[in-house]
Amino acid sequence: MLDALFESYKAAGLQFANRWVMAPMTRKRSPGGMPTDTVAEYYRRRAAGGVGLIVTEGTLVEHPLASPDTDIPRIGQEQIAAWQAVVQAAQKEGAKVFVQLWHQGPMARPGVSAKAVVEDGREVVAKADKQEEQAFFDAFVNAALYAQKIGFDGIELHGAHGYLLDSFMRYGRLEYICDLLRAMRGKLGPDYPIALRFSQWRVGAFDDRQFHTLQELEQALLALQKAGVDIFHASTRRFWLPEFAGSDLNLAGWTRKITGAPTITVGNIGLVTEEFCGTGPESARELARRYERGDFDMVAIGRPLLSDAQWCNKIRDERSGEIVDYTPEANKIYP
């Protein structure tokens, strides 16, 4: 029933081998922010396992408050050669590769955001001033240019889960993100793919919603699309849950309906093989129904690929009985 997801697909000027996407997952295996040969092998194995597009783990832009974690990969002049080895390894296996550009913003400590954050009467995240906002802006534009120079097939902006770019969207500063997109488009040229990952929820606030009405969502998405987004990556925790009352469309479904743009759905897909092969709301049957209805164009999977790099190939070849299901212990698997 998922045969159509294994057909080649053209979007944003790229030809993808299929419609399966490796979702970004932070692994913290890049000492000093430098991707290693082991990182290259990690992504190569998932590319060989059958995904059509790899979106890398969140990769930090060059800014002093991007993250205090020194094992998260970064992107800049020093990392060009290391990232080229990673990209080429995955591309040789037939996958396209996007780098996800990330700044943790208010989720970092010390942090900075579009709005100050106060906890227990103490300001733990500062509101960025105009100078800092320009520094963020420049860091993301420069990172996008490095990505293009390295040979990434495209970029994805991490605008979800309460991190820096998401903070601007949530606190009435959508135009800042649109200005950033326009600046990137001007530097990268008209054809270089730009994806945006966005969400309703934030880390630690899973019931949070930044778009309370369909009209709010529509206004934001159309502005972002006009500013330069080619592909939308609608991050939800469970793909089968409806986003607004009166329809069973999820966030990706509404995004696709509003924009007509290539859209990625994600959310607990294939996490438990028995459930995925069953008939429940989390099943392949339900995923196929939504795909056939036109709710989305690509499907992102995350944790199942940690425990089984060959997950896509096994699903394609009807070898689900051989799939190694995800457990928390799989977080230690590398590469």
C-alpha positions, 0 to 999 in steps of 0.5 A, a space after each residue: 500500500 506504500 508503493 507510491 512513496 517509493 516512486 521517484 519525485 521531483 520538487 524544488 528542482 531536485 529529483 528524489 529517488 523516493 518520497 522518504 525523508 530522514 528526519 533531523 535528529 541531534 546526535 552530538 557526535 561532532 567534537 568541537 563542532 567538527 563532523 568526523 568520518 564516523 558522522 559521514 558513515 552514519 549518514 551514508 548508511 541511512 542513505 544506503 538504507 533507502 531514504 530519498 532525502 536526508 535532513 541532517 541533525 540541527 547544525 549550528 550557525 556561527 554565533 556565540 550563543 547558538 548553543 553551549 554544546 560543543 559536540 553538536 556540528 557547526 557550519 562555517 569555514 573550518 567545517 567545509 572539508 568535513 561536511 563535504 565528506 559527509 555530503 558526498 558519502 550520502 549522495 553516492 548512495 543516491 540520497 539528496 542531503 539538506 543541512 538543517 541550520 539551527 540556533 537554539 536561542 531561548 532553549 540555550 543557557 545563556 539564551 537569547 530570544 525575540 522575547 525575554 524569558 523569566 523563570 522564578 522571577 529571574 530573567 534566564 533568556 534575554 531579549 535580543 537587541 537590534 545589534 544581536 538581531 542583525 548578528 543572527 541574520 548574518 549568521 544564517 545567511 552566511 551558513 546558507 552560503 557555506 551550505 551551497 559551497 559545500 555541496 548540500 542539495 538544499 537547506 532547511 531552516 529550523 523554525 520549530 520547537 521554540 528555538 530562535 527562529 521559532 521565537 520570532 514567529 511566535 512573538 509577532 516577528 514573522 516579518 523578520 523571518 521573511 526578511 531573512 528568507 528574502 536575503 537568503 534567496 537573493 544570495 543563493 539564487 532563485 533555484 537553490 532549495 530552501 525548506 522550513 521546519 515549523 511546529 505548533 509545539 515547543 520543547 517542554 510545552 507539547 500542547 502549545 499552539 502558535 496558530 490558533 485558527 486556520 486563518 492565522 496559519 494561512 496568513 503565516 504560510 503564504 507570507 513565508 512561501 512568498 518570501 522564499 520557502 520551497 518546501 514546508 516540513 510540518 513537525 507534529 508528534 503524531 501524524 494522524 491527529 487533526 490540527 483544527 476542529 471540523 477536519 481530520 487534516 493534520 498540520 502537513 495536510 493543511 499546509 499542503 492545502 493552503 500553499 500547494 507547495 511540497 510538504 513533508 509530514 512527520 510524527 511517530 511514523 513506523 516507531 513500532 512495526 506491529 502498530 505500523 503494519 496494523 490497522 490503527 491510526 498510526 498504521 501504514 494504511 492510514 499514512 497511505 490514505 492521507 498520501 493518496 488524498 494529497 495531504 503531503 508529498 514526502 514522509 519523514 521518519 526519525 527514530 526507527 532509522 537509529 535502530 535500523 538503517 535499512 528500515 526503508 528498504 525493508 518496508 519496500 521489500 515487504 520484510 517488515 518482520 526483519 525490522 529492528 524496532 526502536 528502543 531508547 538503547 538505540 540512541 547509543 547506536 552510532 554509526 
